């Protein structure tokens, strides 16, 4: 039996394989390098940039772990990660360029398109360039590039990387919402697992009868209260919408091998 399908816990903790996590982690590492290089005079601003970048990457991992028992928490933390990058870190890098009279590359400019293409790969082959020119060798080389490139190149590279991470997180958030609508959350998973456990606990020599009220298959249950507390009985699988019951030794109205038969009155 597939334990992943029968476990009440939702799929979780696969964040290291996510492209959004890999890009956000590269952004965090490169932001530390950028701040050490360009913000030695402003520790407070440097701390704010680093914290925004850290929030972006750490909330992805925390959201993935929380997904085991809460789709809501997973989506909330994914959105926090997106907001930290898109609404905070991205603006700070733009402000750095503007405040230093440097050019902010338009998103469809030749430079931005080339930079985004290199960032889309973990490692990108680099042609021999003229001596002294710094070239980004892919996402894995972002920190090294930021440490050596001119301020305009370094900041625009960070803008491109942050934009990619924010876009990927936006897509991830949409996917999480669709999954929740289609499959439900932890509560639904618990109910399904419990129902399956009850079905498997039914003795194999007793086939479930059909409900005398609605005709649906019944499930072996145990009375929790009343004079028959602790006694087993057949309860409708549609409970609580249907409260039909039968004694456990009722041999009538069995489910046929090819499907349920119609109940008789």
N, C-alpha and C positions, 0 to 999 in steps of 0.2 A: 504493500500500500504506500502511496505517495504521502510521506509525513508532512510535506509542505502544504499539500492540499487539505489535510485533515487537522493540522495545528490551528489553534485559535489565534495565534499570532500572525500579523500581517507581514508580508515581505519587507525586509529592512536591512540596513547596514551595508548596502552595496555602493556607497557613495564614492569609493576610491576609483570605481570604473566610470563614473560620470565625467563627461567632457567639461561640464560646468565646474566641477570640483577641481579638475586639473588646471583649468584656466584661472580660476579664482586663487588657487594656491600659488601659481606663478605670479599673479598680480600682487599678492601679499609679500612674497619674497622680494620682488623687484621694487615694491614701494619702500621697504626698509632700506634698500640700497639707495634709492632716489633721495630719501629724506636725509640719510647720512651724508650724501654728497651736496645737496642743494639747500638744506634747511638747518645747517649747523648753528645759525644765528637765531633760530626760532624753534626752540624745543617744544613749545606748546602746540604749534601748528603741525610739527612733525609727528607728535604723539597722536593728534587727531586723525591725520592721514593713515598712520599705521593701524590705529584702532578700527577705522572704517574698513580697511582692507582685511584686517583680521576677522571682523564681524562677518564679512562676506564669505570667507572660507569656513569658519568654524560653525556658522549657523547651518551650512549645508550638511556637515557631518552630524550635528546635533539633531537636525530634522530627520535625517535618515534613521538614526537610532530610535527616535520617538515614534517613527512610523509603525513600529511593532504593535503599539496599542492605541495609536491616535493618528488618523489621517489629518484631522484638523490641526494638530500641533505640527505635523510635518509641513503642511501647506503654510502655516503661519511663519515658521522659521525659514522656509524657503523664500517667502516674501520679504522677511527681514534682511536676508542675505542680498536679495536683489536690490532693495531700497538702499542698503549701506553702500553698494557699489554705484548704482545708477544715480541716486539722489544726493549722495554726499561725496564720495571719492571722485567721481567723474567731474563734478563741479569744481573741486579743488584743483585738479590738474588743468582744467580750462582757465581758472583764475590765475594759476602760476604763469601760463603763457601770456595772458592778457596783461598782467601786472608787470611783466618783464619785457613788454613790447615785442613779443615773439608771435609768429604766425600760428593760428589754429587751423589745421588742415580741414578743408571741407570733406565730408564723409565720402564723396564720390571723386575726390581728386586722385591724380595718378599716384601720389605718394601714399595716401591712405589705403588705396586699393592694393598696392604692392605690400604694404606693411601687414594688412589684414590677411593677405594670402600666405605670408610667411608665418604668421601667428596661428593659422589654421592647421599647421603641421607641428608635430613635436620637435622634429629636427628637419631642417631644410638645407639642401646642398647650396653652397655659396660659391659663385664663380670667383676667380682671382680678380680682385679689384686693385685699383692703384694704391700704392703704399700710403698708409695713414688713414684710409677710409674705413669706418666702422660699419659693418653690415650685420643685421639680425639673422641668426642661423636657425630660427624657429622658436617655438614657445619655450623650450628648455633653455634657450640662450638669452631670454629676456633680461634677466638680472645682469648678466655680463654686458649686454648691449647698453643698458641704462648706466652702468658704471663708467662707460667709455665714450658714449655718443655726446654730441653737443646738446645743450639744454633743450633746444627746439625739437631735435630728433627724439631725445629721451622722453620728453613730456608727451609728444604726439604718439609715440609708441605705446605709452601707458594709456592714453585715451583710447586707442584702438583695442588694446587688450581688455580694458575695463568694459568697453562697449560690447565686446564679444561675450564676456562673462555674464553681463546683465541680460543680454539677449537670450543666451542659453538658459538662464534661470527663469526668464519669462516663459519660454517654451516648456520648461520643466514644470512650472506651476500650472500651466494649462493642462498638461498631461495628468498631473496629480488630481486636478479637479474632475477630469473625465473618468479617471479610474474610480474615484469615490462615487460618482453618480452611477456607474455601471456595476460596481462590485460591493458598494457599501463600505462600512468601516468595521471597527473592532467589535462593536455590539452585535452586528449581523454575523460576524465570523464566529463569535462565541455561541450564538444560537444554533448556527449550522453544525458546529463541532459537537455541541451537546446533543442535538437531535441524532446525529450520526452515531454517537457513543451509545445512546439508548437503543437505537436500532440494532447495533452490533451485539448489545447485551441480551437481546431477545434469544431464547433457546432456539437452536436450529430445527428442532422437531415441532415447534409451534409456529405456524405461518400466520401472519397478521390477518385478522378478519377485516371486513369492510365496516365502516361506520353506519349504524342503523339510521342516523339522521341525515348525513350528506353523501354517503357512499364512498368517501375517501378511505385510504388505507389507515389502519390504526397502529398505535405504538404502545409497547409495554411500558406501564408506568407503576409507581408505587404511591399509595395513599399516604399523605403526610399528617393529616388531621382526621378527626372523627372516630367513630366506633371501629372502623376498619383500617386505622392507621397502621402502616407497615405492610399491608396486604397489597399484592400485585393485581393489576387489572389492565384491561385494554382501554386506552384513551385515544380520541381522534387526533390525527396528526395535524389537523387544522386548528387545534386549540390555541388561543382562547376564542377564536371566532366560532368554533363549533365545540360543544361540550358533550358530544356523544360518548358513551362508555359501554363496555361489555365485560362480563366476568372473564377471567383469564382462561377458564376451562370451557368457554363457549366454542364449540366445534362447527358452528354454522357460519355461512356467509364468508368462506375463505377466499383469498385471492387466488385466481387460477394461474397456471404457469404462463399463460399468454397475456395476462392482464386482468384487471379487476372486473368481476362480474357485477351486474346490476343488483342492488339489494332488493330483497323481496319483503313484503309487508306481512 
